């Protein structure tokens, strides 16, 4: 009986000892020991500032250390920033990248350093190197905007399209979404299609040239709200405030025009704040548990914003109340 009792005590002791490393590991995880690096294009664009601010705020709320960096849409700067994050022993990187092809090397560099990368807004043309690619459903977004645009111009007339940076897959997906709708309408004719590289100043300059060549246009489809703002300003200066402009993003300045009487009448609101929050939530889960239970490719639907629902957009834009 004594031998049996002794064996039981020994078994319990061994079981307790085997559980100690697990308990210690769980107890040792401190968010303050981990650095989350958030890298986006310039914060002068309100969209990128909103996603960066959201990710940083979510990380800080959980107790993580953070560093917010800007790559200026330059792949070389982006690669240097990723290398800096590696040197700083970052635990995770949240990245709105600088080009679907040009960013592959930077993401791979982080992967090789065993730092998970959570892509937001823009995807890369490679699978298996990022932990997550959380992007807007750009096709759905562009299609809904094009349908509203066609209705508002009466399904007829000449229109122009401003497309984004040609190296960005989103620019092509949005343009295809526009044309999936508009090319089916025989009385709508595109008379010009030019890139303004997602930029407001370029949108203004390109639009000025288009107005001179095509004075009878009834509308403008812009691949993002920043270009839409430039186009709207050019149209206003030319005395053509009746020309209808639509964009994509959910920029607060655009939403204010939509709610008022500006030439911009609609936008496909990308939920930038939701995508950034999702990335941080999944980064936290991965660091705590070693997995996220989410697929790599994740799509977030846009919200078509017109005057009817413009008051429901959150004050900082890029999300609904």
Residue, then its C-alpha position, 0 to 999 in steps of 0.5 A: x500500500x505504501x509503495x502504491x501511495x509513493x508511486x501516486x505521489x511520484x506521478x503527481x510530482x512529475x505531472x506538476x513538473x511537466x506543466x510548469x514550463x507551459x504555465x511559465x510561458x503563458x505568464x511570461x508573455x507581456x505585450x510591453x516586451x513586443x514592438x509593432x511596426x506600422x508602415x504606410x504611405x504618406x500621412x498627408x493622405x487622410x486615408x493612410x493616416x486613418x489606418x496608421x492611427x487606428x493600428x497604433x491606437x489598437x496596439x497601444x491599448x493592448x500595451x504593445x510598443x509601437x513605431x509608425x513609419x512612412x514609405x512615401x510609396x517608394x519600394x526602396x524606402x519601404x525595404x529600408x524601413x522593413x530592415x530597420x524593423x528587423x533590426x529593432x526586433x519587431x514582433x509584427x509589421x502592419x504594412x500598406x505596401x508600396x506596390x504589388x510587385x515591388x513589395x514582394x522582396x520587403x515582405x519576404x525579408x520580414x518572413x525570413x526574419x520570422x516577423x509576421x507581416x499583416x498587409x492592409x489595403x493593398x495586396x502583393x502578387x504573391x501568396x504565402x509570404x504575408x500572414x494576412x492580406x486584408x483588403x477592400x473588395x475593390x471590385x464590389x466597391x467600383x461596381x456599386x459606384x459606377x452603377x450610381x454614377x450611371x443613374x445620376x448622369x441619366x445613362x448617357x453622355x461623355x465621361x472621363x476616368x482618372x486611374x491610380x498608380x499603374x503599379x498598384x493592382x487596386x488601380x486596375x481592379x477598380x477600373x475593371x469594376x467601373x467598366x464592367x458596368x459602364x461598358x454595357x450602357x451604349x449611350x455612355x462614352x468614355x472620351x479620356x482615361x488618364x492616370x493621376x497616380x492617386x494624387x490630388x495635384x495631379x488630378x487637378x492638372x490632368x483634369x484641366x487638360x481634359x476639360x480643354x479637350x473635352x468640354x462637354x463631359x457629364x461626369x468623372x470617375x476617379x479611382x480614389x477620392x484624392x484624385x476626385x478632389x483634384x478633379x472637382x477643384x479643376x471643374x469648379x475653377x472652369x465653371x463646370x460645377x454641374x459635372x458629376x464626380x465620384x471617387x473611392x475611399x471615404x475621405x472626410x473632405x469628399x464626404x462633406x462635399x457629398x453631404x453639401x452641394x459639391x460636384x462630388x456626389x458619391x464615394x465607395x467608402x473603404x473601411x480603412x479603420x476596420x482593416x487596420x483594427x483587424x490586422x492588429x487583432x490578428x497580430x495580437x492573437x498570433x503573438x499570444x497563441x501562435x495562430x490566427x485561424x484566419x485565411x491569408x486573403x481577407x476581403x472587406x466590402x465597401x459602403x456606397x456613400x451618397x447624400x442619403x447616408x453621408x451623415x452615417x460616416x464617422x467623423x474622421x472618415x473611412x468608416x461608418x458609425 
